[in-house]
Amino acid sequence: MAILRASRQLETFDEEKQTETYLTSPIFTANPVAASDLPKKIVSLLMDGKVPVVLGGEHSLTPFAVSAFIERYRDLSVLSLDAHADLRDSYRGSKHSHACAIRRVLEIAPVVQAGVRSISKEEWDFARESGQLNKIHWAGKIPEKMISQLSNDVYVTIDVDVFDPGVIRATGTPEPGGLAWREMIDILTQLSKKKNIVGFDVVELSPIKDDPASDFTAAKLVYKLIGLIS
């Protein structure tokens, strides 16, 4: 809701594209749905020829979203932009914790990870033994081959803690050394030129009262990526 509120204050003109994104890509905001209802909702949107964009609280919703996209895009791959590996098999007794989000996605589709700078020993061992380590690109070391590791149809999941706290600090698990705004836009711009972005989510914003800067940054990121897709 904080992202939606902030979006009302955004300029609609994109100076880089020199167009108003909402005119070339009309945007509709659907009513909120539970994570467990996401697959059905997304499938219906895809059947209508729309590009689903998911705004959520925590990262545990991403596997639900990806499970719907894989029905439509059999060669789907996922780009995860996140400070954390999220590769635990279980966390605090739950296999559906936000700390297990990418582990669950890997059971559905291949994943390339970027911006990571926090990983547990359990996750490191899993990534090394499974071969996933080759698809983890650490913050500050994001090579060109990252995009080449993805299939043509790509779903993007963005945990806002991938940003440095100086860019977005309103998140539950901030980590120093993250991406700058321009780094993020450059990654997404190159991705949009070379791959077909079929949908995306933005998660883990934890709004701070009377400090809306992170909300606006997240809202601008969503609008910017919609423009890049269009």
C-alpha positions as CSV (number, residue, x, y, z in Angstrom):
1,M,0.0,0.0,0.0
2,A,2.9,2.4,0.7
3,I,4.2,1.8,-2.9
4,L,0.7,2.5,-4.3
5,R,0.3,5.7,-2.2
6,A,3.8,6.9,-3.3
7,S,3.0,6.2,-7.0
8,R,0.4,8.9,-7.0
9,Q,3.1,11.5,-6.6
10,L,5.4,10.2,-9.4
11,E,6.0,12.2,-12.6
12,T,4.4,10.2,-15.4
13,F,7.0,11.3,-18.0
14,D,10.1,9.1,-18.4
15,E,12.9,11.4,-19.5
16,E,15.1,8.5,-20.8
17,K,12.3,7.1,-23.0
18,Q,10.9,10.6,-23.6
19,T,7.3,9.3,-23.2
20,E,4.7,8.9,-20.6
21,T,4.8,5.2,-19.8
22,Y,1.1,4.9,-18.7
23,L,0.0,6.1,-22.1
24,T,1.9,3.4,-24.0
25,S,1.4,0.7,-21.3
26,P,-1.9,1.3,-19.5
27,I,-1.7,0.3,-15.8
28,F,-4.4,-1.3,-13.8
29,T,-4.2,-2.0,-10.0
30,A,-6.1,-5.1,-9.0
31,N,-7.5,-5.7,-5.6
32,P,-5.1,-7.4,-3.1
33,V,-5.0,-11.2,-3.0
34,A,-3.5,-13.8,-0.7
35,A,-0.3,-15.4,-1.8
36,S,-2.0,-18.8,-2.1
37,D,-4.5,-17.2,-4.6
38,L,-1.7,-15.6,-6.7
39,P,-1.3,-18.4,-9.2
40,K,-5.0,-18.4,-10.2
41,K,-5.0,-14.6,-10.5
42,I,-1.8,-14.5,-12.5
43,V,-2.9,-17.2,-14.9
44,S,-6.1,-15.2,-15.6
45,L,-4.1,-12.1,-16.3
46,L,-1.8,-13.9,-18.6
47,M,-4.7,-15.4,-20.5
48,D,-5.9,-11.8,-21.0
49,G,-2.6,-10.8,-22.5
50,K,-1.5,-8.6,-19.6
51,V,1.9,-8.4,-17.9
52,P,1.4,-9.2,-14.2
53,V,3.3,-7.1,-11.6
54,V,3.2,-8.3,-8.0
55,L,3.8,-5.9,-5.1
56,G,4.1,-7.8,-1.8
57,G,5.3,-7.7,1.8
58,E,7.8,-10.5,2.0
59,H,9.6,-12.7,-0.5
60,S,7.7,-15.9,0.3
61,L,5.1,-14.9,-2.3
62,T,7.5,-15.3,-5.2
63,P,7.3,-19.1,-5.6
64,F,3.5,-18.8,-5.8
65,A,3.9,-16.2,-8.6
66,V,6.5,-18.2,-10.5
67,S,4.4,-21.4,-10.4
68,A,1.8,-19.5,-12.5
69,F,4.2,-18.2,-15.0
70,I,5.8,-21.6,-15.7
71,E,2.4,-22.8,-16.9
72,R,2.5,-20.2,-19.7
73,Y,6.3,-20.0,-20.3
74,R,7.8,-23.5,-20.3
75,D,11.4,-22.2,-20.8
76,L,11.1,-19.6,-18.0
77,S,14.0,-18.5,-16.0
78,V,14.1,-16.2,-13.0
79,L,16.4,-13.3,-12.2
80,S,16.6,-12.7,-8.5
81,L,17.9,-9.3,-7.3
82,D,18.4,-9.7,-3.6
83,A,21.0,-9.1,-0.9
84,H,20.4,-12.6,0.5
85,A,20.7,-16.0,-1.1
86,D,17.3,-17.2,0.3
87,L,18.5,-20.8,-0.3
88,R,17.7,-22.4,3.0
89,D,15.5,-25.5,2.7
90,S,13.7,-24.5,5.9
91,Y,13.8,-21.6,8.3
92,R,12.3,-21.5,11.8
93,G,10.3,-24.6,11.0
94,S,8.9,-23.4,7.7
95,K,9.8,-24.3,4.1
96,H,7.8,-21.3,2.9
97,S,9.8,-18.7,4.9
98,H,11.1,-15.6,3.0
99,A,14.6,-17.1,3.8
100,C,13.7,-20.1,1.6
101,A,12.1,-18.2,-1.3
102,I,14.7,-18.9,-4.0
103,R,15.2,-22.5,-2.8
104,R,11.5,-23.0,-3.5
105,V,11.7,-21.2,-6.9
106,L,14.5,-23.5,-7.9
107,E,12.1,-26.4,-7.6
108,I,10.1,-24.7,-10.4
109,A,12.5,-22.9,-12.7
110,P,16.2,-22.1,-13.0
111,V,17.4,-18.9,-11.2
112,V,20.2,-16.5,-11.7
113,Q,21.0,-14.4,-8.6
114,A,22.6,-11.0,-8.4
115,G,23.4,-8.4,-5.7
116,V,23.9,-11.1,-3.1
117,R,26.2,-10.2,-0.1
118,S,24.8,-12.4,2.7
119,I,24.8,-16.2,2.7
120,S,24.8,-18.8,5.4
121,K,27.1,-21.9,5.5
122,E,24.1,-24.1,4.8
123,E,23.2,-22.1,1.7
124,W,26.8,-22.0,0.5
125,D,27.1,-25.7,0.7
126,F,23.8,-26.2,-1.2
127,A,24.8,-23.7,-3.9
128,R,28.2,-25.4,-4.3
129,E,26.9,-28.9,-4.4
130,S,23.9,-28.1,-6.7
131,G,25.9,-25.9,-9.1
132,Q,23.8,-22.8,-8.2
133,L,27.0,-21.1,-7.0
134,N,27.9,-20.5,-10.7
135,K,24.7,-18.5,-11.0
136,I,25.2,-16.3,-7.9
137,H,26.7,-12.9,-8.8
138,W,27.9,-11.0,-5.8
139,A,27.2,-7.3,-5.3
140,G,29.9,-5.2,-7.0
141,K,30.8,-8.1,-9.3
142,I,27.9,-8.4,-11.7
143,P,29.3,-9.6,-15.0
144,E,27.8,-9.5,-18.5
145,K,27.5,-13.3,-18.4
146,M,24.7,-12.9,-15.8
147,I,22.2,-12.1,-18.6
148,S,23.5,-14.8,-20.9
149,Q,22.7,-17.4,-18.2
150,L,19.0,-16.6,-18.5
151,S,16.5,-18.1,-21.0
152,N,14.6,-15.8,-23.4
153,D,11.5,-15.5,-21.1
154,V,12.5,-14.0,-17.8
155,Y,10.6,-13.3,-14.6
156,V,12.3,-10.8,-12.3
157,T,12.0,-10.8,-8.5
158,I,13.4,-7.8,-6.7
159,D,13.9,-7.7,-3.0
160,V,14.4,-4.1,-2.2
161,D,17.2,-5.0,0.2
162,V,19.4,-5.6,-2.9
163,F,19.8,-1.8,-2.8
164,D,22.4,-0.2,-0.5
165,P,20.7,1.2,2.6
166,G,21.6,4.6,1.4
167,V,19.1,4.1,-1.5
168,I,16.4,2.1,0.4
169,R,16.6,1.6,4.1
170,A,13.0,0.7,4.8
171,T,13.4,-3.0,4.7
172,G,13.5,-5.6,7.4
173,T,17.0,-7.0,6.7
174,P,19.2,-4.3,5.2
175,E,22.8,-5.1,4.2
176,P,25.6,-2.7,3.5
177,G,27.4,-2.7,0.1
178,G,24.3,-2.9,-2.1
179,L,23.4,-1.7,-5.5
180,A,23.1,2.0,-6.4
181,W,20.0,3.3,-8.2
182,R,21.8,3.6,-11.5
183,E,23.4,0.2,-11.2
184,M,19.9,-1.3,-10.9
185,I,18.5,0.6,-13.8
186,D,21.4,-0.3,-16.0
187,I,20.9,-4.0,-15.2
188,L,17.2,-3.9,-16.0
189,T,17.8,-1.8,-19.1
190,Q,20.2,-4.4,-20.5
191,L,17.9,-7.2,-19.5
192,S,14.9,-5.6,-21.3
193,K,17.0,-5.2,-24.5
194,K,18.1,-8.8,-24.6
195,K,15.3,-10.8,-23.0
196,N,11.5,-11.0,-22.8
197,I,10.5,-9.9,-19.3
198,V,7.2,-11.6,-18.8
199,G,6.5,-10.2,-15.3
200,F,8.1,-9.2,-12.0
201,D,7.6,-8.6,-8.3
202,V,8.9,-6.1,-5.8
203,V,9.0,-7.3,-2.2
204,E,10.3,-6.7,1.3
205,L,9.6,-2.9,1.6
206,S,8.9,-2.2,5.3
207,P,7.7,1.4,5.4
208,I,9.1,3.8,8.0
209,K,6.6,6.2,9.5
210,D,7.1,9.8,8.3
211,D,10.0,8.8,6.1
212,P,8.6,8.1,2.7
213,A,11.8,8.2,0.6
214,S,12.1,4.4,0.3
215,D,8.4,4.1,-0.7
216,F,8.9,6.6,-3.5
217,T,12.1,4.8,-4.7
218,A,10.2,1.5,-4.8
219,A,7.3,3.1,-6.7
220,K,9.7,4.7,-9.2
221,L,11.4,1.4,-9.7
222,V,8.1,-0.3,-10.5
223,Y,7.1,2.4,-12.9
224,K,10.6,2.4,-14.5
225,L,10.5,-1.3,-15.1
226,I,7.0,-1.2,-16.6
227,G,8.4,1.4,-19.0
228,L,11.3,-0.8,-19.9
229,I,9.1,-3.8,-20.6
230,S,6.8,-1.7,-22.8
